[in-house]
């Protein structure tokens, strides 16, 4: 009887995570505000912008979009994997991946998004190399990006080994 009560409490404790996911939804709204601000700045300064400034502006918007995608993946996959299943019935535009991403897929998507965001940051740094980009800072950006790429490759390899054993 005590064991059942403990298991029931533990099982229901997963709902403690729900406010975290709601908080991430609010962070998406903050990210949307930042995106709108960047877009407005980009459009208002487009006529006087150089080609490099235009590319950097677009990269900033892509970076914010990828970050938003990352947060969305965490919200849906995390909720589905750790709190409760979402019923997709009645939603004709329901993305297929939302009910199919397990914890392994979530880790891989997260790392892939982080690598893409890191690559954009590195590309933005390279674009600013003529504007006095510090070589030490650039070196660290490259090192960090290589670590992210290496980590994602090691994770994919370990997941492949784990799947082969099952």
C-alpha positions as CSV (number, residue, x, y, z in Angstrom):
1,X,0.0,0.0,0.0
2,X,2.8,2.4,0.9
3,X,4.6,1.5,-2.3
4,X,1.5,2.3,-4.4
5,X,1.2,5.7,-2.7
6,X,4.8,6.5,-3.3
7,X,4.6,5.4,-6.9
8,X,1.4,7.5,-7.4
9,X,3.1,10.6,-6.0
10,X,6.2,10.1,-8.1
11,X,4.0,9.5,-11.2
12,X,2.0,12.7,-10.6
13,X,5.1,14.7,-9.9
14,X,5.8,14.9,-13.6
15,X,3.2,17.7,-13.7
16,X,5.6,19.9,-11.9
17,X,7.4,20.3,-15.2
18,X,4.3,21.8,-16.9
19,X,5.0,25.4,-15.6
20,X,8.5,25.1,-17.0
21,X,7.0,24.5,-20.5
22,X,4.6,27.3,-20.1
23,X,7.5,29.5,-19.1
24,X,9.2,28.5,-22.4
25,X,6.1,29.6,-24.3
26,X,6.5,33.0,-22.6
27,X,10.2,33.0,-23.7
28,X,9.0,32.4,-27.3
29,X,6.9,35.6,-27.0
30,X,10.0,37.5,-25.8
31,X,12.0,36.0,-28.7
32,X,9.2,37.2,-31.1
33,X,9.5,40.7,-29.7
34,X,13.3,40.6,-30.2
35,X,12.8,39.2,-33.7
36,X,10.3,42.0,-34.5
37,X,12.8,44.6,-33.1
38,X,15.6,43.2,-35.2
39,X,13.4,43.0,-38.3
40,X,12.3,46.6,-37.9
41,X,15.9,47.8,-37.5
42,X,16.9,45.7,-40.5
43,X,14.2,47.2,-42.7
44,X,14.7,50.8,-41.6
45,X,18.4,50.7,-42.3
46,X,18.3,48.6,-45.5
47,X,18.8,51.5,-47.9
48,X,22.1,52.6,-46.4
49,X,23.4,49.1,-45.5
50,X,26.3,47.5,-47.2
51,X,26.2,44.0,-48.6
52,X,28.0,42.8,-45.5
53,X,25.5,44.6,-43.2
54,X,22.6,43.1,-45.1
55,X,24.0,39.6,-44.8
56,X,24.6,40.1,-41.1
57,X,21.1,41.4,-40.6
58,X,19.7,38.3,-42.3
59,X,21.9,36.0,-40.2
60,X,20.6,37.7,-37.1
61,X,17.1,37.0,-38.1
62,X,17.9,33.4,-39.1
63,X,19.7,33.0,-35.7
64,X,16.6,34.1,-33.8
65,X,14.4,31.8,-35.9
66,X,16.6,28.8,-35.2
67,X,16.5,29.6,-31.5
68,X,12.7,29.8,-31.7
69,X,12.6,26.4,-33.4
70,X,14.9,25.0,-30.7
71,X,12.6,26.3,-27.9
72,X,9.5,24.9,-29.7
73,X,11.2,21.5,-30.1
74,X,12.0,21.5,-26.4
75,X,8.4,22.5,-25.5
76,X,6.6,19.9,-27.5
77,X,9.0,17.0,-27.2
78,X,9.7,17.6,-23.5
79,X,6.0,17.8,-22.7
80,X,5.2,14.7,-24.7
81,X,8.1,12.7,-23.3
82,X,8.0,13.8,-19.7
83,X,4.5,15.1,-18.8
84,X,1.6,13.9,-21.0
85,X,0.7,13.0,-24.5
86,X,-0.8,15.7,-26.7
87,X,-3.9,14.6,-28.6
88,X,-3.4,15.6,-32.3
89,X,-6.9,14.7,-33.3
90,X,-8.8,17.7,-34.7
91,X,-5.6,19.5,-35.7
92,X,-5.3,19.2,-39.5
93,X,-2.0,21.0,-39.6
94,X,-0.4,19.0,-36.8
95,X,3.3,18.4,-37.6
96,X,4.1,14.7,-37.8
97,X,7.4,15.0,-35.9
98,X,5.7,16.2,-32.7
99,X,4.4,12.8,-31.7
100,X,7.4,10.9,-33.0
101,X,10.4,12.6,-31.3
102,X,11.7,10.4,-28.4
103,X,14.3,11.5,-25.9
104,X,17.1,10.4,-28.3
105,X,15.6,12.3,-31.2
106,X,15.2,15.3,-28.9
107,X,18.9,15.3,-27.9
108,X,19.9,15.0,-31.6
109,X,17.6,17.9,-32.7
110,X,18.8,20.1,-29.8
111,X,22.4,19.5,-30.6
112,X,21.8,20.0,-34.4
113,X,20.1,23.3,-33.6
114,X,22.9,24.4,-31.3
115,X,25.5,23.5,-34.0
116,X,23.5,25.6,-36.5
117,X,23.2,28.6,-34.2
118,X,26.9,28.3,-33.4
119,X,27.8,28.2,-37.1
120,X,25.7,31.4,-37.7
121,X,27.5,33.1,-34.8
122,X,30.9,32.0,-36.3
123,X,29.8,33.2,-39.7
124,X,28.8,36.6,-38.3
125,X,32.2,36.8,-36.6
126,X,34.0,36.1,-39.9
127,X,31.8,38.8,-41.6
128,X,33.0,41.3,-38.9
129,X,36.7,40.3,-39.2
130,X,37.4,43.6,-41.1
131,X,35.7,45.6,-38.4
132,X,38.3,44.8,-35.8
133,X,37.2,41.3,-34.7
134,X,39.7,40.1,-32.0
135,X,41.6,37.0,-33.2
136,X,41.4,35.5,-29.7
137,X,37.6,35.8,-29.7
138,X,37.5,34.3,-33.2
139,X,39.7,31.4,-32.1
140,X,37.4,30.7,-29.2
141,X,34.3,30.8,-31.4
142,X,35.9,28.2,-33.7
143,X,36.9,26.0,-30.8
144,X,33.4,26.2,-29.2
145,X,31.9,25.4,-32.6
146,X,34.2,22.4,-33.1
147,X,33.3,21.2,-29.6
148,X,29.6,21.4,-30.5
149,X,30.1,19.6,-33.8
150,X,32.2,16.9,-32.1
151,X,29.7,16.5,-29.3
152,X,26.9,16.0,-31.7
153,X,28.9,13.4,-33.7
154,X,29.8,11.5,-30.5
155,X,26.1,11.6,-29.3
156,X,24.9,10.3,-32.7
157,X,27.5,7.6,-32.7
158,X,26.7,6.5,-29.1
159,X,23.0,6.5,-29.9
160,X,23.7,4.3,-33.0
161,X,25.7,1.9,-30.9
162,X,22.9,1.8,-28.3
163,X,20.3,1.1,-30.9
164,X,22.3,-1.7,-32.5
165,X,22.5,-3.4,-29.1
166,X,18.7,-3.4,-28.8
